């Protein structure tokens, strides 16, 4: 074994379904300025208000999808970590979470204690957003700087259009798309529109219905919505889907601010009203199943769709620890450039 580690990083999870653990997790998550991009006093006030009722409701939601061996996101991420050990031969493969445990700080300190001097950082987010990719990178930089760690860092860039990712997505989803279905909904995690505007000095974003298709390379590099649409289009092409067989939506809206559209909740009702009976839903922004896929779509989304007139909603599992995904991730990580 050499001294070049691979560090996989995902979002995180509460330690348990207890309300206190969920409150602690939500506080850490929502107080991240890359997640709620308000000045600290306003962010603190808003999060304090959210934490009055949301922890109990979220704890109930987590309990409905919690596995015997823990949080689905953490368990699946551990499985991927184990699968990657067969592919990454340069050194150890570690897993950290941006929020909760295992933390980025404790994991990096453990690697440093083992004499690791080179780390490839793999934020497990196909599409770029400040609230996912950037906050992971900045937390790693903070730990390395404040703890005085002597490490050479490279980082996996967004891989929304990379053939390896798309081919793995096809391999994992194909068995479900070979079944009888009326429509495929590709539901990505949503973002407030202001997050897109903030990263677009050109003013191009959200100026028209077709703005993402005409985005310049500079705009595309930072536009989450455009990257989601590219992922969806490239996946549909690989699967040979006709335009009328699939559509895109954005889920998990929080608060009253305008988020990128169309909203998944609205799309579920619209599809049922259009006569769709057998609906498949994929969530390509997530590489591991979690509360947003299992509970928000698999439970509440299914119930909403059936109540609106649909017959069935089949949630297509995320990439999880699929063998093709582990092999693809290895190739993607080997191409990761040095972090500046």
C-alpha positions as CSV (number, residue, x, y, z in Angstrom):
1,X,0.0,0.0,0.0
2,X,1.3,3.5,-0.9
3,X,0.5,6.8,0.8
4,X,-2.1,8.1,-1.7
5,X,-5.6,8.0,0.0
6,X,-9.0,8.3,-1.6
7,X,-11.5,10.2,0.5
8,X,-15.2,9.8,-0.4
9,X,-17.4,12.5,1.0
10,X,-21.2,12.6,1.0
11,X,-23.7,14.9,2.7
12,X,-24.3,13.1,6.0
13,X,-27.0,11.9,8.3
14,X,-28.2,12.2,11.9
15,X,-26.6,9.8,14.3
16,X,-30.0,8.3,15.1
17,X,-33.7,9.0,14.7
18,X,-33.9,10.6,18.1
19,X,-35.2,14.2,17.9
20,X,-32.1,15.6,19.7
21,X,-29.8,13.9,17.1
22,X,-31.9,15.2,14.2
23,X,-31.9,18.7,15.7
24,X,-28.1,18.6,16.1
25,X,-27.7,17.5,12.5
26,X,-30.1,20.0,11.0
27,X,-28.4,22.8,12.9
28,X,-25.0,21.9,11.5
29,X,-26.4,21.5,8.0
30,X,-28.6,24.6,7.9
31,X,-26.0,26.9,9.5
32,X,-23.6,26.2,6.7
33,X,-23.4,29.6,4.8
34,X,-23.2,27.7,1.6
35,X,-26.6,26.1,2.3
36,X,-28.5,29.1,3.6
37,X,-26.6,32.0,2.2
38,X,-27.8,34.7,4.5
39,X,-25.7,36.9,6.9
40,X,-25.0,35.1,10.1
41,X,-27.6,36.9,12.3
42,X,-30.4,36.3,9.8
43,X,-29.3,32.7,9.2
44,X,-29.2,32.1,12.9
45,X,-32.7,33.5,13.4
46,X,-34.1,31.5,10.5
47,X,-32.5,28.2,11.5
48,X,-33.7,28.7,15.1
49,X,-37.2,29.1,13.8
50,X,-36.9,26.0,11.6
51,X,-35.6,24.0,14.5
52,X,-38.7,24.6,16.6
53,X,-40.8,22.1,14.7
54,X,-38.8,20.5,11.9
55,X,-36.6,18.1,14.0
56,X,-39.6,16.2,15.3
57,X,-41.1,15.9,11.8
58,X,-37.8,15.0,10.2
59,X,-37.1,12.4,13.0
60,X,-40.4,10.7,12.1
61,X,-39.4,10.7,8.4
62,X,-36.0,9.3,9.2
63,X,-37.6,6.6,11.4
64,X,-39.8,5.5,8.5
65,X,-36.7,4.6,6.3
66,X,-34.1,3.8,8.9
67,X,-32.4,0.4,8.4
68,X,-31.5,-2.0,11.2
69,X,-27.8,-1.2,10.7
70,X,-28.3,2.6,10.6
71,X,-28.9,5.4,8.2
72,X,-29.4,4.2,4.6
73,X,-27.1,6.9,3.3
74,X,-24.3,6.0,5.7
75,X,-24.7,2.2,5.3
76,X,-24.7,2.5,1.5
77,X,-21.7,4.8,1.5
78,X,-19.8,2.3,3.6
79,X,-20.6,-0.4,1.1
80,X,-19.3,1.8,-1.7
81,X,-16.2,2.5,0.4
82,X,-15.6,-1.3,0.7
83,X,-16.2,-1.8,-3.0
84,X,-13.7,1.0,-3.9
85,X,-11.0,-0.8,-1.9
86,X,-10.8,-3.4,-4.7
87,X,-10.3,-0.6,-7.3
88,X,-8.1,2.0,-5.5
89,X,-4.7,0.4,-4.9
90,X,-2.7,3.5,-4.3
91,X,-3.6,3.6,-0.6
92,X,-6.5,3.6,1.9
93,X,-10.1,4.4,1.0
94,X,-11.8,6.5,3.6
95,X,-15.3,7.9,4.0
96,X,-16.4,11.2,5.6
97,X,-19.6,13.2,5.8
98,X,-19.9,16.9,5.5
99,X,-22.3,17.0,8.4
100,X,-22.4,14.5,11.2
101,X,-20.0,11.5,11.5
102,X,-17.5,10.4,10.4
103,X,-16.5,14.1,10.0
104,X,-14.1,15.4,7.5
105,X,-11.8,16.8,10.2
106,X,-11.5,13.5,12.2
107,X,-10.9,11.5,9.0
108,X,-8.2,13.8,7.7
109,X,-6.5,13.8,11.0
110,X,-6.5,10.0,11.1
111,X,-5.0,9.9,7.6
112,X,-2.3,12.4,8.6
113,X,-1.5,10.2,11.7
114,X,-1.0,7.3,9.3
115,X,1.6,9.3,7.3
116,X,-0.7,9.9,4.4
117,X,0.6,12.9,2.4
118,X,-1.5,12.7,-0.8
119,X,-5.3,12.6,-0.8
120,X,-7.8,12.5,-3.7
121,X,-11.0,14.1,-2.5
122,X,-14.2,12.8,-4.1
123,X,-17.3,14.9,-3.3
124,X,-20.0,12.4,-4.4
125,X,-22.1,15.0,-6.3
126,X,-22.4,14.6,-10.0
127,X,-23.6,18.2,-10.6
128,X,-21.9,21.3,-9.1
129,X,-23.4,23.5,-6.4
130,X,-22.0,25.7,-3.7
131,X,-24.2,23.9,-1.2
132,X,-22.6,20.5,-2.1
133,X,-19.3,20.6,-3.9
134,X,-17.9,23.9,-2.7
135,X,-18.7,23.4,1.0
136,X,-16.9,20.1,1.0
137,X,-13.8,21.5,-0.7
138,X,-13.7,24.5,1.7
139,X,-14.1,22.4,4.7
140,X,-11.2,20.2,3.6
141,X,-9.1,23.3,3.0
142,X,-10.0,24.7,6.4
143,X,-9.0,21.5,8.2
144,X,-5.7,21.2,6.4
145,X,-4.9,24.9,7.1
146,X,-6.0,25.1,10.7
147,X,-4.5,21.7,11.7
148,X,-1.3,22.3,9.8
149,X,-1.6,19.0,7.8
150,X,1.1,18.4,5.2
151,X,-1.1,17.0,2.4
152,X,-1.2,17.3,-1.4
153,X,-4.8,17.4,-2.4
154,X,-6.6,16.7,-5.7
155,X,-10.3,16.8,-6.1
156,X,-12.9,15.1,-8.3
157,X,-14.7,17.8,-10.3
158,X,-18.4,17.5,-11.2
159,X,-18.9,14.5,-13.4
160,X,-22.5,15.1,-14.7
161,X,-21.5,14.5,-18.3
162,X,-18.8,12.0,-18.0
163,X,-19.3,8.7,-19.9
164,X,-18.3,6.6,-17.0
165,X,-20.9,8.1,-14.7
166,X,-23.6,8.0,-17.4
167,X,-22.8,4.4,-18.4
168,X,-23.0,3.3,-14.7
169,X,-26.3,5.1,-14.4
170,X,-27.6,3.2,-17.4
171,X,-26.4,-0.1,-16.1
172,X,-28.0,0.4,-12.7
173,X,-31.3,1.7,-14.1
174,X,-31.8,-0.5,-17.2
175,X,-33.5,-3.4,-15.4
176,X,-36.2,-1.0,-14.2
177,X,-36.6,0.8,-17.6
178,X,-37.0,-2.6,-19.3
179,X,-40.3,-3.0,-17.4
180,X,-43.6,-1.7,-18.5
181,X,-43.9,2.0,-17.6
182,X,-45.7,5.1,-19.0
183,X,-43.2,7.9,-18.1
184,X,-39.8,8.4,-16.5
185,X,-39.4,11.4,-14.2
186,X,-35.9,12.5,-13.5
187,X,-36.1,14.3,-10.1
188,X,-33.1,16.3,-9.1
189,X,-32.5,18.0,-5.8
190,X,-33.6,21.6,-6.1
191,X,-31.8,24.9,-5.3
192,X,-33.0,28.4,-4.6
193,X,-32.8,30.5,-7.8
194,X,-30.6,33.0,-6.1
195,X,-27.8,30.4,-5.8
196,X,-27.7,30.2,-9.6
197,X,-27.8,34.0,-10.0
198,X,-25.0,34.4,-7.5
199,X,-22.6,32.2,-9.6
200,X,-23.5,33.8,-12.9
201,X,-21.9,37.2,-13.4
202,X,-23.0,37.1,-17.1
203,X,-26.7,37.4,-16.1
204,X,-27.6,34.5,-18.5
205,X,-29.1,32.1,-16.0
206,X,-32.9,31.8,-15.8
207,X,-33.5,34.6,-18.5
208,X,-35.6,32.3,-20.6
209,X,-37.1,28.8,-20.8
210,X,-34.3,27.6,-23.0
211,X,-31.4,29.4,-21.2
212,X,-29.7,26.1,-20.1
213,X,-29.4,24.8,-23.6
214,X,-27.6,27.9,-24.8
215,X,-25.3,28.3,-21.8
216,X,-21.7,29.1,-22.6
217,X,-19.0,26.8,-21.2
218,X,-18.3,29.4,-18.5
219,X,-21.9,29.5,-17.4
220,X,-22.3,25.7,-17.7
221,X,-19.3,25.2,-15.4
222,X,-21.2,26.7,-12.4
223,X,-24.9,26.3,-13.4
224,X,-26.4,23.4,-11.4
225,X,-29.7,23.5,-13.4
226,X,-27.9,23.3,-16.8
227,X,-25.8,20.4,-15.6
228,X,-28.8,18.5,-14.3
229,X,-30.5,19.0,-17.7
230,X,-27.3,17.8,-19.5
231,X,-27.2,14.7,-17.3
232,X,-30.9,13.9,-18.0
233,X,-30.5,14.5,-21.8
234,X,-27.4,12.3,-22.1
235,X,-29.0,9.6,-20.0
236,X,-32.1,9.6,-22.1
237,X,-30.1,9.4,-25.3
238,X,-28.2,6.4,-24.0
239,X,-31.4,4.7,-23.1
240,X,-33.0,5.5,-26.4
241,X,-35.9,7.3,-24.8
242,X,-38.2,9.5,-26.9
243,X,-38.8,13.1,-25.6
244,X,-42.3,12.3,-24.6
245,X,-41.2,9.4,-22.4
246,X,-39.3,11.4,-19.9
247,X,-39.2,14.8,-18.1
248,X,-37.2,16.6,-15.4
249,X,-38.2,18.1,-12.1
250,X,-36.6,19.4,-8.9
251,X,-37.5,18.3,-5.4
252,X,-36.9,19.1,-1.7
253,X,-37.8,22.8,-1.7
254,X,-37.3,24.4,1.7
255,X,-38.9,27.8,2.7
256,X,-40.8,30.3,0.6
257,X,-38.0,31.5,-1.7
258,X,-38.4,30.7,-5.3
259,X,-36.4,27.5,-6.3
260,X,-35.6,26.2,-9.7
261,X,-38.6,24.7,-11.5
262,X,-40.5,22.6,-12.3
263,X,-41.2,21.3,-8.8
264,X,-41.4,17.5,-8.4
265,X,-44.6,17.9,-6.3
266,X,-46.3,19.7,-9.1
267,X,-45.1,17.3,-11.8
268,X,-46.5,14.3,-9.9
269,X,-50.0,15.8,-10.0
270,X,-49.6,17.0,-13.6
271,X,-48.5,13.5,-14.8
272,X,-51.3,11.8,-13.1
273,X,-53.8,14.4,-14.7
274,X,-52.3,13.6,-18.1
275,X,-53.2,10.0,-17.7
276,X,-49.8,8.5,-16.6
277,X,-50.5,5.4,-14.6
278,X,-47.2,3.7,-14.2
279,X,-44.5,6.2,-13.3
280,X,-40.8,5.6,-12.8
281,X,-38.8,8.1,-10.8
282,X,-35.0,8.4,-10.8
283,X,-33.0,10.8,-8.7
284,X,-29.7,11.3,-10.6
285,X,-28.3,14.0,-8.3
286,X,-28.0,11.5,-5.5
287,X,-25.4,8.6,-5.9
288,X,-26.8,6.9,-2.7
289,X,-30.4,6.4,-1.6
290,X,-31.3,8.6,1.4
291,X,-34.2,10.3,3.0
292,X,-34.8,12.5,-0.1
293,X,-35.2,9.4,-2.3
294,X,-36.6,6.8,0.0
295,X,-39.0,8.9,2.0
296,X,-39.7,12.0,-0.1
297,X,-40.2,10.2,-3.4
298,X,-40.6,6.5,-2.5
299,X,-43.1,7.1,0.3
300,X,-44.7,10.5,0.1
301,X,-44.3,10.9,-3.6
302,X,-45.9,7.6,-4.3
303,X,-48.8,8.4,-2.0
304,X,-49.3,11.8,-3.7
305,X,-49.2,10.3,-7.2
306,X,-51.7,7.5,-6.4
307,X,-54.0,10.0,-4.7
308,X,-53.9,12.2,-7.9
309,X,-55.0,9.3,-10.0
310,X,-51.9,7.3,-10.8
311,X,-51.6,3.6,-10.3
312,X,-48.0,3.0,-9.3
313,X,-44.8,4.9,-8.7
314,X,-41.6,2.9,-8.9
315,X,-38.5,4.5,-7.4
316,X,-35.4,3.5,-9.3
317,X,-32.5,2.9,-6.8
318,X,-29.6,5.3,-6.9
319,X,-26.1,4.1,-8.0
320,X,-25.4,3.0,-4.5
321,X,-22.7,0.4,-4.5
322,X,-23.4,-1.0,-8.0
323,X,-20.2,-2.6,-9.4
324,X,-20.3,-0.4,-12.5
325,X,-20.4,2.7,-10.4
326,X,-17.5,1.6,-8.2
327,X,-15.4,0.9,-11.4
328,X,-16.5,4.2,-12.9
329,X,-15.7,6.2,-9.8
330,X,-12.2,4.7,-9.8
331,X,-11.5,6.0,-13.3
332,X,-13.0,9.4,-12.5
333,X,-10.9,9.8,-9.4
334,X,-7.7,8.9,-11.2
335,X,-8.3,11.8,-13.5
336,X,-8.9,14.3,-10.6
337,X,-6.7,17.4,-11.0
338,X,-4.6,19.0,-8.2
339,X,-6.6,21.3,-6.0
340,X,-5.4,24.9,-6.3
